[in-house]
Amino acid sequence: MSMKSVLLVAVGLVLGASLSWVRAADAPQAARVFEIRTYHTLPGRLEALHKRFREHTMEIFEKHGMTNVAYWTFEDSPAKENTLIYVISHASREQAKKNWDEFRSDPEWKAVAAASEADGKIVEKVESVYVDATDYSPLR
C-alpha cells in the first residue's frame, strides 16, 4: 500500500473517530466535496506554515467559501518535521475550482504569502485529492 493510500485511510479513520458525535440524521447537510491536502515544507519551515494557517489562511479560506474541517501533523519522524495534512470542504467540485481561483487572486492572501515568505519559501510540495463522504459517513 502506498504512503498516500495509508494516509487517506488514516485520515478517514481519524475523521470517523473524532467526529462520531455528528450524525447525518441529526444534522442533515447538503452534499459537499472534501479536499484532503498534504503540504510538505522545506527543512525547518513547518512552524512558519503553522503560523500562516493559524493567523491568516484559515480565515481567508472561509472568506472564499472553503470550510475548515480538520488539521493534523504526524507524531513520528521524518514526516513530523515537515508535513501538514488538512481537510477542507466545498459545496461542489466546480465550486472548489472557483474557490481556489478566488483565493489565489485575493490581494490579502498575496500579501500574507509574500510576508510569510520574506525569509524564504515555505512549501516544497502540495498533494491534493477530492473525496466524497459515503452515505453512512457521520460527516457528510
C-alpha positions in Angstrom: 0.0 0.0 0.0 1.4 3.4 -0.9 2.1 6.2 1.6 -0.8 8.2 0.0 -3.2 5.2 0.4 -2.1 4.8 4.1 -2.6 8.5 4.6 -6.1 8.5 3.1 -7.1 5.5 5.2 -5.7 7.2 8.4 -7.4 10.5 7.7 -10.7 8.6 7.2 -10.3 6.7 10.4 -9.4 9.9 12.3 -12.4 11.8 10.9 -14.7 8.9 11.7 -13.5 8.5 15.2 -13.1 12.2 16.1 -16.4 13.2 14.7 -18.5 10.3 15.8 -20.8 12.6 17.7 -22.0 14.1 14.3 -24.9 12.0 12.9 -26.3 12.6 9.4 -29.8 12.0 10.7 -29.3 14.6 13.4 -27.7 17.3 11.3 -28.6 16.9 7.6 -26.4 18.9 5.3 -26.2 19.5 1.6 -23.8 17.2 -0.2 -20.3 18.6 -0.4 -16.9 17.6 -1.6 -14.0 17.2 0.7 -10.4 18.1 -0.2 -7.6 16.4 1.5 -4.4 18.4 1.2 -0.9 17.4 2.2 1.8 20.1 2.4 5.5 19.1 2.6 7.6 22.1 3.7 11.2 22.9 3.1 13.5 21.9 6.0 12.9 24.0 9.1 9.8 25.7 7.7 6.9 23.8 9.2 6.4 26.3 12.0 6.2 29.2 9.6 3.4 27.2 7.7 1.6 26.7 11.0 1.8 30.3 11.9 0.5 31.3 8.4 -2.5 29.0 8.7 -3.2 29.9 12.4 -3.1 33.6 11.8 -4.4 34.1 8.3 -5.0 31.2 5.9 -8.0 29.6 7.7 -9.8 32.8 7.8 -9.1 33.6 4.2 -10.3 30.1 3.2 -13.7 30.8 4.9 -13.9 34.1 3.1 -13.8 32.2 -0.2 -16.4 29.5 0.6 -14.0 26.8 1.9 -15.0 25.2 5.2 -12.1 24.2 7.5 -12.7 20.7 8.7 -9.5 19.4 10.4 -5.7 19.9 10.5 -3.1 17.3 11.5 0.6 16.7 11.9 2.4 13.4 12.2 3.6 12.1 15.5 6.6 10.3 14.0 9.6 11.4 12.1 10.5 12.2 9.4 7.1 13.5 8.4 6.7 15.1 11.8 9.3 17.7 10.8 7.8 18.8 7.5 4.2 17.7 6.9 0.8 19.3 7.4 -2.4 17.4 6.4 -5.7 19.1 6.4 -9.3 18.7 5.1 -11.5 21.5 3.8 -14.9 21.2 2.1 -16.5 22.9 -0.8 -20.1 23.0 -2.0 -19.1 21.0 -5.1 -16.0 20.2 -7.2 -16.9 23.1 -9.6 -17.2 25.4 -6.6 -13.8 24.2 -5.3 -12.2 25.4 -8.6 -13.9 28.8 -8.2 -13.0 29.0 -4.5 -9.3 28.3 -5.2 -9.2 30.7 -8.1 -10.6 33.5 -6.0 -8.3 32.6 -3.1 -5.2 32.7 -5.2 -6.1 36.1 -6.6 -7.1 37.6 -3.3 -4.9 40.7 -2.5 -5.0 39.8 1.2 -3.7 36.3 0.5 -1.0 37.6 -1.8 0.2 40.0 0.9 0.1 37.3 3.6 2.0 34.8 1.4 4.7 37.4 0.5 5.2 38.5 4.1 5.4 34.9 5.4 8.0 34.0 2.8 10.1 37.1 3.3 12.8 34.9 4.8 12.4 32.1 2.3 10.0 29.8 0.6 7.9 27.6 2.9 6.2 24.9 0.9 8.1 22.4 -1.2 5.3 20.2 -2.5 1.4 20.1 -2.2 -0.7 17.0 -2.8 -4.5 17.3 -3.2 -7.2 14.8 -3.6 -11.0 15.2 -3.7 -13.2 12.7 -1.9 -17.0 12.3 -1.3 -18.4 11.1 2.0 -20.3 7.8 1.8 -24.0 7.7 2.6 -23.2 6.2 6.0 -20.4 8.6 7.0 -21.1 10.6 10.2 -19.5 13.6 8.4 -21.3 14.5 5.2 
